[in-house]
């Protein structure tokens, strides 16, 4: 039991030198998801972006060129293309570099959501 002067936070050291590097966690999740989706297709990754769940990133299809474009929004509001896929997105057709670029626009919470989907026990 804690007294009024102390809290459970006193038991833990939450300074910047606690040894946990959130950037490393993001990199490891990115690598895990890349290896999982590389051989099974990246549908959950592409769907997350296509459905507008990723702020400042989108997948747009250019009908004239028949390519998928991964686009990011600049701070001024302009969209620019960072990666392209000339093949279809689904069914293991997209090249590994495009999948990697799509994972690269996701934040840590998106990566965790995708990892949770993979790690959930199937019923």
C-alpha positions as CSV (number, residue, x, y, z in Angstrom):
1,X,0.0,0.0,0.0
2,X,1.2,3.5,-0.8
3,X,1.2,6.4,1.5
4,X,-0.2,9.8,0.4
5,X,3.3,11.0,-0.3
6,X,4.3,8.2,-2.6
7,X,2.8,6.6,-5.7
8,X,3.3,3.5,-7.6
9,X,5.4,5.6,-10.0
10,X,8.1,5.7,-7.4
11,X,8.7,2.0,-8.0
12,X,9.6,2.7,-11.6
13,X,12.2,4.9,-13.3
14,X,10.5,6.6,-16.2
15,X,13.4,8.7,-17.3
16,X,14.8,8.9,-20.8
17,X,17.5,6.4,-19.9
18,X,15.2,3.5,-19.1
19,X,16.7,1.3,-21.8
20,X,13.5,1.0,-23.9
21,X,13.9,2.5,-27.3
22,X,10.5,3.0,-29.0
23,X,12.2,3.5,-32.4
24,X,13.7,0.0,-32.1
25,X,10.3,-1.4,-31.3
26,X,8.9,0.2,-34.4
27,X,11.7,-1.1,-36.6
28,X,11.2,-4.6,-35.2
29,X,7.5,-4.6,-35.8
30,X,8.1,-3.3,-39.3
31,X,10.5,-6.1,-40.0
32,X,8.2,-8.7,-38.5
33,X,5.2,-7.5,-40.6
34,X,7.3,-7.4,-43.7
35,X,8.4,-11.0,-43.3
36,X,4.8,-12.1,-42.5
37,X,3.2,-10.3,-45.4
38,X,5.9,-10.8,-48.0
39,X,4.8,-14.3,-48.8
40,X,1.1,-14.0,-48.0
41,X,0.5,-10.7,-49.7
42,X,0.0,-7.3,-48.0
43,X,-3.7,-7.0,-48.2
44,X,-4.2,-5.8,-44.5
45,X,-1.5,-3.2,-45.0
46,X,-2.9,-1.9,-48.3
47,X,-6.4,-1.9,-46.9
48,X,-5.4,0.1,-43.9
49,X,-4.0,2.8,-46.2
50,X,-6.7,2.6,-48.9
51,X,-9.5,3.0,-46.4
52,X,-8.1,6.3,-45.1
53,X,-6.9,5.1,-41.7
54,X,-3.4,6.5,-42.2
55,X,-3.0,10.2,-41.8
56,X,-1.1,11.9,-44.6
57,X,-0.8,8.8,-46.7
58,X,-2.9,7.2,-49.4
59,X,-2.9,4.6,-52.1
60,X,-4.2,6.1,-55.4
61,X,-4.7,4.2,-58.7
62,X,-3.7,6.1,-61.8
63,X,-5.9,4.6,-64.5
64,X,-4.0,6.2,-67.4
65,X,-0.7,4.6,-66.3
66,X,-2.4,1.6,-64.7
67,X,-0.2,1.9,-61.6
68,X,-0.8,2.1,-57.9
69,X,0.8,5.1,-56.2
70,X,1.7,5.4,-52.6
71,X,1.4,9.1,-51.8
72,X,2.2,11.2,-48.8
73,X,0.9,14.7,-48.0
74,X,3.4,17.5,-47.5
75,X,2.9,19.9,-44.7
76,X,1.5,22.4,-47.2
77,X,-1.3,19.9,-48.2
78,X,0.2,18.8,-51.5
79,X,0.3,15.1,-52.3
80,X,3.4,13.5,-53.8
81,X,4.2,10.0,-54.9
82,X,6.9,8.1,-52.9
83,X,6.5,4.6,-54.5
84,X,4.7,2.9,-57.4
85,X,3.4,-0.6,-58.2
86,X,2.7,-1.5,-61.8
87,X,1.2,-4.9,-60.8
88,X,-1.9,-5.5,-58.7
89,X,-1.8,-5.1,-55.0
90,X,-3.4,-8.3,-53.9
91,X,-2.4,-11.9,-54.3
92,X,1.4,-11.6,-53.9
93,X,1.6,-9.4,-57.0
94,X,3.0,-6.2,-55.4
95,X,6.9,-6.1,-55.3
96,X,8.6,-6.3,-51.9
97,X,9.8,-2.7,-52.1
98,X,6.3,-1.4,-52.5
99,X,5.1,-3.4,-49.4
100,X,8.2,-2.1,-47.5
101,X,7.3,1.5,-48.5
102,X,3.7,1.0,-47.4
103,X,4.8,-0.3,-44.0
104,X,7.1,2.7,-43.8
105,X,4.2,5.2,-43.7
106,X,2.5,3.5,-40.8
107,X,3.0,4.7,-37.3
108,X,3.6,2.5,-34.2
109,X,-0.1,2.1,-33.4
110,X,-0.9,0.9,-37.0
111,X,2.0,-1.6,-36.8
112,X,0.8,-2.9,-33.5
113,X,-2.7,-3.3,-34.8
114,X,-1.5,-5.4,-37.7
115,X,0.8,-7.5,-35.5
116,X,-2.2,-8.1,-33.2
117,X,-4.2,-9.4,-36.1
118,X,-1.4,-11.9,-37.0
119,X,-0.9,-13.0,-33.4
120,X,-4.6,-13.5,-32.5
121,X,-5.4,-17.1,-32.0
122,X,-7.8,-18.4,-34.7
123,X,-11.0,-20.0,-33.5
